[in-house]
Amino acid sequence: MLDYIEGDLFEVYERNLETLGKRKADWRFIKDVLLLFRPGIIRPRKPYQNLTPYGMYKSYFKIGWRTLLRNKEYTLINISGLALSITCCILIFVLVKHHSGFDDFHQDQDRIYRIVTEQHRESVSFTNSVPSPLGMVLRENHTYTEKVARMFQESDAVISFERNGEKQLVKEPNGFAFTEPEFFDIFNFPLLKGNMKTALAEPNKAIITERLAKKYFGDQNPIGEVITYNSFLPFTITGVLEDLPPNTDISAEIFVSYSSMKDFNPWLASDEAWGGITGGMYCFTKLLPNVSPEEVEQALAPYVKLHRPESKNVHHYKLQALSDVHFDGRYGGAMEKSDIGILIAIGIFLLLTACVNFVNLATAQALKRSKEVGVRKVLGSFRSQLFWQFIFETAIIATVSILIALVAALALVPYVNDFFSTQIPVNFFSDGTLVLFILGLNILITLLAGCYPALILTGFKPVAALKGKLSMQQLGGFNTRRSLIVMQFAISQVLIIGVIVVMNQMRFAKQADLGFDKESIVMINTGSDSLIAKQTLKSELLRLPGIEKVSLCFQPPASSSSWNNSIRFGSDTEEVNFPTNMKLADADYISTFDLELLAGRDLIPSDTVREMVVNEAMLQRLGITSPEDALGEMIYANGGNMVGPIVGVVRNFHDRSMHAGISPALITTAGNMYSNFAIKLNGASVKSTLEEIEEIWKAQNPDKMFEYSFVDESIAQFYESEETLLKGVQFFSFIAIFIGCLGLYGLISFMISQKTKEVGIRKVMGGGVTHIIWLFGQEFVRLIMIAFLIAAPIGWWFMNQWLQDFEFKISLDVWTFALAIGSSIIIAALTVGYQVLKVAYLNPVISLKTE
């Protein structure tokens, strides 16, 4: 019943009890209740029905939302920092997921391996290629494998075809691969048109991707059409392959019959090609169930000695799991697993930095909310209820931040794809693992950033909170906030040290003396296999006024690819135990690249006499101390097919990137192996000279594509992965520092609001502007110094580990670390400077009025 009706009935009952006695009063009370029993006087149960979790959460949301709107600056700083860090975390997650999923879609991918080669000499070198007959031997002589397939891949293929009666020339940078039919039994690449069993069974057949089919022939059926490789090797299209997914390390888009290798390179196609390892010659195998890779490696071990008796058995064939192909830099993997670790670490650092900001600002704001907590506790709120209310506020900020981050990440994906050369799809919401990651991230951020401030706020004693007598320790402890600021600065300084070291190493690599001239030298293909045609074209090029020198060669002194060979020296009967980098070139090679002769002379122009020029590294490996002592000694290279005396010794030159040491090198003539012209330009009117070169070249090769590259630009490509890493670390370092600055700005604003009256008193007592600035600045300088003591050894260890990958590297000097701490102080000063100067110059009268 309604309260006032119930009260009246009890009053009447008490009166009847005194006048009529208990028995009659009880019956009269029952009668009155029954007579008054109607719906209008019954107490509604609605207030009790509203006491549900939904109502409680609705209340939490309203209170949280109003609190955030009331503290706009605090909210904006937290959301900005969290949104930035979450954006980076999402992008890092999709990058890591993309790279971790390479070639994991193939059936039985755990049984698929690539055979690679370890060369054990004085040191161990690694190559992803093998002698071409190895695959045939493995297939025919052993029962360990289900399938074996050889592939020889050529990059930058020039393809010609006819379309609408006109001849077209295109360059395919993704490559062109001679492939055995078993390749498509090992890998799951669906064929859209044609028969997979017969498509490559005969010579001069080709399978192309759907993308190339549309590019070459539009909407017409490509089956039966002819494409020609490098203007001399025709192939009939017998199949169209579904476009390869972006997460595969198989890059070729044109697959042709391996049996046509004999027309491309007879030696490489022969069963006797055990004498060397040619880059791009791959062998894949799918093992039978329960066969271990170690069993196959043991079976392959005798073949080097069997087919190359003169060798010291330096080749060791290993099976590389398909899941490792993408991540093993020793064998040409696109990235190292350590790079994945660096990305994950950066993501964690960024998230921690943003959460530290939140905790710092939330505990700093605790004083403003202490009375609110006190009132709620006095009115009966339990600590657990207050705890979940503050957690709910954190969840609101985290959710808003994630929504902003999702929009930002979607907008940034195209730029990330360009930057990292990836093809990550833009539609995130179709990825279930990403959705789970985002939900998990929301929960993690809410707990990481919300628990500590919530525990601090709910721990206030009501009386002390209402009287405003809370200590700094009760407000979260300034020492705790100091520790969190130190963590932020330490993370930022580690990243700054990393950026400085990578930048300095890249500058060193690009500016180092390579031992040869790389400036203004352009490389072009000879365009012909005829030595006479090559020499004729060389003579015509030398007539151009913009050209100083021209050399016919196989490759420049420094190249991403090389032809390594074993040699015999002097009267030795066995080959030396180190590889020799063969530089095949004419007599103008040394002068064109300005290699420095230490002893002897240059090669003489001759088609019949073979001579050798070696570098200092060769003499060191041979144990020869004086360059003059090497002159006249005989060298037997390429299995004894190249024999000649040493006529000159050149100063060491870098033949690869700074990652590798200087190899023993041998320069000799081999007219049939010259595939490039090295052209030294005089620097005047480079553009017009290149146009003249193209005109002369096209006159001799009308059906071929003219291409050129500058040597210095090719060398710069050695460090593409490091440049990408540098840009990535720079970007994420900027984000981490920016997030830290947001937190620093919010914290200094709070400190100033708490010390405004103190500043006024100090100024009245004679304190100057410098004194006030130091009052606030000394705290941050001290914290930066403590952070540096933590960051310096961590940064030194990480960057020292990174530098171990370089044979030629910078040293980690004191200036690197001085610059890191100096940068931190400057960044902190710029962040808090305006606020501190503003309060330092504030009229003390205004300061003293502040409550």
Secondary structure, 3 states (H helix, E strand, C coil): CCHHHHHHHHHHHHHHHHHHCHHHHHHHHHHHHHHHCCHHHCCCCHHHHCCCHHHHHHHHHHHHHHHHHHCHHHHHHHHHHHHHHHHHHHHHHHHHHHHHCCCCCCCCHHHEEEEEEEEECCCEEEECCCCCCHHHHHHHHCCCEEEEEEEEEECCEEEEEEECCEEEEEEECCCEEEECCCHHHHCCCCEEECCCCCCCCCCCEEEEEHHHHHHHHCCCCCCCCEEEECCCEEEEEEEEECCCCCCCCCCCCEEEEHHHHHHHCHHHHCCCCCCCCCCCEEEEEEECCCCCHHHHHHHHCCHHHHHCCCCCCCEEEEEEEHHHHCCCHHHCCCCCHHHHHHHHHHHHHHHHHHHHHHHHHHHHCHHHHHHHHHHHHHCCCCHHHHHHHHHHHHHHHHHHHHHHHHHHHHHHHHHHHHHHCCCCCCCHHHCHHHHHHHHHHHHHHHHHHHHHHHHHHHCCCHHHHHHCCCCCCCCCCHHHHHHHHHHHHHHHHHHHHHHHHHHHHHHHHHHCCCCCCCCCEEEEECCCCCHHHHHHHHHHHHCCCCEEEEEEECCCCCCCCCCEECEEECCCCCCCCCCEEEEEECCCHHHHCCCCEEEECCCCCCCCCCCEEEEHHHHHHHCCCCHHHHCCCEEEEHHHCEEEEEEEEECCCCCCCCCCCCCCEEEECCHHHCCEEEEEECCCCHHHHHHHHHHHHHHHCCCCCCCEEEHHHHHHHHHHHHHHHHHHHHHHHHHHHHHHHHHHHHHHHHHHHHHHHHHHHHHHCCCCHHHHHHHHHHHHHHHHHHHHHHHHHHHHHHHHHHHCCCCCCCCCCHHHHHHHHHHHHHHHHHHHHHHHHHHHCCCHHHHHCCC
